[in-house]
């Protein structure tokens, strides 16, 4: 996969932290720009927001229709249908993006990797495997992919990295049980997981953004 195209904004000159936000299936980098504007991280200092864009690929579950996707969705993990090749290809691209931020002068410990739905899956996949300790990993309305490989492949540097997980109790796209199972799997591996559940579907709520904001302030002022 070629280097990911990104949309970027900065809350001020000379940013001191970076928040990378991965969109969901069929969306694009613009999807979370308005939501990021709702965050108030001014106490930290200027922040760079990076919104990568997934490549356009055919998605099996949508009858092969081409759309932006971080990996193909062929079926459920229980059916043994995870797109491991696609997941790992995107993992490498996101890892390169995190390294690029560090080359631009933002220490790994000042970078948060976040995502929604498919983007959540990639944030958990890449964040826990990144070789340098990140400030945190946040996942909204998603799940842990390649779960059976997590223990063996997780980077020692990110074993203590805080994880924020949030899910809608009425989500019919990624059912809440999948989110809870991911939470439990990560907790069993020793990760510090902060879990939030909201009475909503496969979307984002203002309460969720406020909880994420509070968590971001904590992990970026440690």
C-alpha positions as CSV (number, residue, x, y, z in Angstrom):
1,X,0.0,0.0,0.0
2,X,1.3,3.5,-0.9
3,X,1.6,6.1,1.8
4,X,-1.8,7.1,3.1
5,X,-3.3,10.4,1.9
6,X,-4.2,12.6,4.8
7,X,-6.2,15.7,5.7
8,X,-4.6,17.8,8.4
9,X,-5.5,20.7,10.6
10,X,-3.6,22.3,13.5
11,X,-5.1,24.2,16.4
12,X,-2.1,26.5,16.4
13,X,1.5,26.8,15.2
14,X,4.2,24.4,16.3
15,X,2.0,21.6,17.6
16,X,3.1,19.7,20.7
17,X,0.8,16.6,20.2
18,X,-0.8,14.7,17.4
19,X,-4.2,13.0,17.2
20,X,-4.6,10.6,14.3
21,X,-8.2,9.7,13.6
22,X,-9.2,6.8,11.3
23,X,-12.6,7.0,9.6
24,X,-15.1,4.2,9.2
25,X,-16.1,2.1,6.2
26,X,-17.3,4.1,3.2
27,X,-16.4,7.5,4.8
28,X,-13.3,9.6,4.2
29,X,-10.9,11.8,6.0
30,X,-13.4,14.6,6.2
31,X,-15.8,12.6,8.3
32,X,-14.3,13.4,11.7
33,X,-13.0,16.9,11.1
34,X,-16.2,18.5,12.6
35,X,-16.1,16.2,15.6
36,X,-12.4,17.0,16.2
37,X,-13.4,20.7,16.3
38,X,-15.6,19.9,19.3
39,X,-12.6,18.8,21.3
40,X,-11.0,21.4,23.6
41,X,-7.4,20.4,24.1
42,X,-6.1,24.0,24.5
43,X,-4.6,23.3,27.9
44,X,-2.1,20.9,26.2
45,X,-1.1,23.5,23.6
46,X,-1.4,23.4,19.8
47,X,-2.4,20.0,18.5
48,X,-2.1,18.5,15.0
49,X,-5.1,16.5,13.8
50,X,-4.3,13.9,11.1
51,X,-7.2,12.3,9.2
52,X,-5.9,9.5,7.0
53,X,-8.0,8.3,4.0
54,X,-8.4,4.6,3.3
55,X,-7.9,3.3,-0.2
56,X,-10.9,2.5,-2.4
57,X,-11.4,-1.2,-2.7
58,X,-14.2,-3.7,-3.4
59,X,-16.0,-4.8,-0.2
60,X,-17.4,-8.3,-0.3
61,X,-20.1,-7.8,2.3
62,X,-21.4,-4.9,0.1
63,X,-21.7,-7.0,-3.0
64,X,-18.2,-6.0,-4.1
65,X,-19.1,-2.3,-4.3
66,X,-16.0,-0.2,-4.3
67,X,-15.6,2.2,-1.4
68,X,-13.0,3.5,1.0
69,X,-12.2,0.7,3.4
70,X,-9.2,-0.2,5.6
71,X,-9.7,-3.9,4.8
72,X,-12.3,-6.1,3.1
73,X,-15.2,-7.4,5.2
74,X,-16.0,-11.0,4.1
75,X,-17.9,-12.2,7.1
76,X,-17.3,-12.6,10.8
77,X,-14.2,-13.7,12.7
78,X,-16.1,-16.7,14.0
79,X,-16.5,-17.8,10.4
80,X,-12.7,-17.5,9.9
81,X,-13.2,-14.8,7.3
82,X,-11.1,-12.0,8.5
83,X,-9.1,-10.2,5.8
84,X,-5.8,-10.8,7.4
85,X,-3.8,-9.7,4.4
86,X,-5.7,-6.4,4.1
87,X,-5.5,-5.8,7.9
88,X,-1.8,-6.3,7.9
89,X,-1.3,-4.1,4.8
90,X,-3.1,-1.2,6.5
91,X,-1.3,-1.9,9.8
92,X,2.0,-1.3,8.0
93,X,0.7,1.9,6.4
94,X,-0.6,3.3,9.7
95,X,2.6,2.4,11.4
96,X,4.5,4.3,8.8
97,X,2.2,7.3,9.4
98,X,2.9,7.2,13.2
99,X,6.7,7.1,12.5
100,X,6.3,10.1,10.1
101,X,4.7,12.1,12.9
102,X,7.7,11.3,15.1
103,X,10.1,12.3,12.3
104,X,8.1,15.6,12.2
105,X,9.1,16.3,15.8
106,X,6.1,14.8,17.8
107,X,7.4,12.3,20.3
108,X,5.5,9.0,20.3
109,X,4.4,9.7,23.8
110,X,2.5,12.7,22.5
111,X,0.6,10.8,19.8
112,X,-2.9,9.3,20.2
113,X,-4.2,6.9,17.6
114,X,-8.0,6.8,17.4
115,X,-10.7,5.4,15.1
116,X,-14.3,4.7,14.5
117,X,-15.8,1.3,13.4
118,X,-13.3,-0.1,10.9
119,X,-11.0,2.7,12.0
120,X,-11.3,1.5,15.6
121,X,-10.2,-1.9,14.5
122,X,-7.1,-0.5,12.8
123,X,-6.3,1.8,15.7
124,X,-6.3,-1.2,18.1
125,X,-4.4,-3.3,15.6
126,X,-1.7,-0.8,14.9
127,X,-1.5,1.1,18.2
128,X,-0.8,-2.0,20.3
129,X,1.8,-3.2,17.9
130,X,3.7,0.1,17.4
131,X,7.3,-0.1,18.6
132,X,7.3,3.2,20.5
133,X,5.1,4.0,23.4
134,X,2.1,6.1,22.3
135,X,0.1,8.4,24.6
136,X,-3.0,6.4,24.1
137,X,-5.3,4.4,21.7
138,X,-9.0,5.2,21.4
139,X,-11.6,3.1,19.6
140,X,-15.2,4.1,19.0
141,X,-17.9,1.6,17.9
142,X,-15.4,-1.1,16.8
143,X,-13.7,-4.3,17.8
144,X,-10.3,-5.9,18.2
145,X,-9.2,-7.6,14.9
146,X,-6.8,-10.6,14.7
147,X,-7.5,-11.0,18.4
148,X,-5.8,-14.3,18.7
149,X,-2.5,-12.7,17.5
150,X,-2.6,-9.8,19.9
151,X,-0.7,-11.3,22.8
152,X,2.1,-12.6,20.7
153,X,2.4,-9.5,18.5
154,X,1.8,-6.6,20.9
155,X,4.8,-4.3,21.4
156,X,6.3,-4.3,24.9
157,X,6.5,-0.5,24.6
158,X,2.7,-0.2,24.5
159,X,1.7,-2.8,27.1
160,X,0.9,0.0,29.6
161,X,-0.6,2.4,27.0
162,X,-4.1,3.6,28.1
163,X,-7.0,2.4,25.9
164,X,-10.3,4.2,25.5
165,X,-13.2,2.1,24.2
166,X,-16.7,3.4,23.6
167,X,-19.8,1.7,22.1
168,X,-23.5,2.3,21.5
169,X,-25.7,-0.2,23.3
170,X,-28.1,-0.1,20.3
171,X,-25.4,-0.6,17.7
172,X,-26.7,-3.0,15.0
173,X,-23.7,-2.6,12.7
174,X,-21.0,-3.6,15.2
175,X,-23.1,-5.2,17.9
176,X,-22.2,-4.1,21.5
177,X,-21.2,-7.7,22.4
178,X,-18.3,-7.4,20.0
179,X,-17.1,-4.2,21.7
180,X,-17.5,-5.8,25.2
181,X,-15.6,-8.9,24.1
182,X,-12.7,-6.7,22.8
183,X,-12.7,-4.8,26.1
184,X,-12.5,-8.1,28.0
185,X,-9.8,-9.5,25.8
186,X,-7.6,-6.5,26.2
187,X,-8.2,-6.3,30.0
188,X,-7.3,-10.0,30.2
189,X,-4.0,-9.1,28.6
190,X,-3.3,-6.4,31.2
191,X,-4.3,-3.3,29.2
192,X,-5.7,-0.3,31.0
193,X,-9.1,-0.1,29.3
194,X,-11.5,2.7,30.0
195,X,-15.0,1.6,28.8
196,X,-18.0,3.7,28.0
197,X,-21.4,2.6,26.7
198,X,-24.1,4.9,25.5
199,X,-27.8,4.5,24.5
200,X,-27.2,5.0,20.8
201,X,-26.6,3.1,17.5
202,X,-23.6,3.1,15.2
203,X,-22.8,6.7,15.6
204,X,-21.1,9.3,17.8
205,X,-22.7,11.3,20.6
206,X,-21.8,14.5,22.3
207,X,-21.5,12.8,25.6
208,X,-19.0,10.3,24.1
209,X,-16.9,13.2,22.7
210,X,-16.9,14.9,26.1
211,X,-15.7,11.6,27.7
212,X,-13.1,11.2,25.0
213,X,-12.0,14.8,25.5
214,X,-11.5,14.2,29.3
215,X,-9.5,11.0,28.6
216,X,-7.3,12.8,26.0
217,X,-6.5,15.5,28.5
218,X,-5.4,12.9,31.0
219,X,-3.2,10.8,28.7
220,X,-1.6,13.9,27.0
221,X,-0.7,15.6,30.3
222,X,0.9,12.5,32.0
